[in-house]
Amino acid sequence: MNISDITNKIYLLTKTNATSFPTASMLICINNAYERVASLIFSADGRWQFDDSNQTDLPIATTTITTGQQDYSLATTHLNIQRVEVKDTNGNWQKLLPIDKADVYDQSITDFMKGGGTPLYYDKFGTTIMLYPSPSYTQAASLKLYFDRGPVLFTSAEVSTGTKTPGFNNLYHDLIPLWASYDYALANGLKNANQLMVEIQRKEEALKEDFALRSADEHLKLSPRKLRYQYR
């Protein structure tokens, strides 16, 4: 379903046209729906992380690490950090372990791993990650982040062109016109608002079940549990 199909489906469900439901207003509803669907996918995803197929690169970012610099900014598009790695002075990548300030309970944060070296831990703080210890060397493209990001939203130009498709499983593209139509129906007192919501809920349940089971190539491994017994 491309954006042209989506707009036509909205017109059908709301009994509107380009005059009664202007493109600018519809685009807001469409993108809100797109973000809603992406959020559901993120919550349902297991070991196969979702990334919008309209993205032109991988959700991996690298930056220079600098001697004595402990804090590094995250992009606002980084919804969730999956993994952080650092390259040491020998050119080897090392996985950093996540840590929180609450874990450092026996000394001040300022003095924690003071002195510099090859970072071992990172702490997420707002739109910043803090490295512990701070790097004792400067090296290009040596801090690497694997992250989740939001969908590639539609633009007004793409609505006019009419060919772009949502970047997720096409079995659930219907959720975008359904949500946009529901928003319009709710705002304008249409009688089919409840029916639209019922269909949305049905589709969303199917989506969550589907995405939760996407890693069919990975099989659950069971191992025997060791029990400890106390004798009196």
Helices and strands as residue ranges (DSSP letters): H 3-14, H 23-44, E 60-65, E 71-73, E 80-87, E 93-95, E 97-98, G 101-103, E 121-125, E 128-132, E 139-148, H 156-161, G 170-172, H 175-188, H 193-212
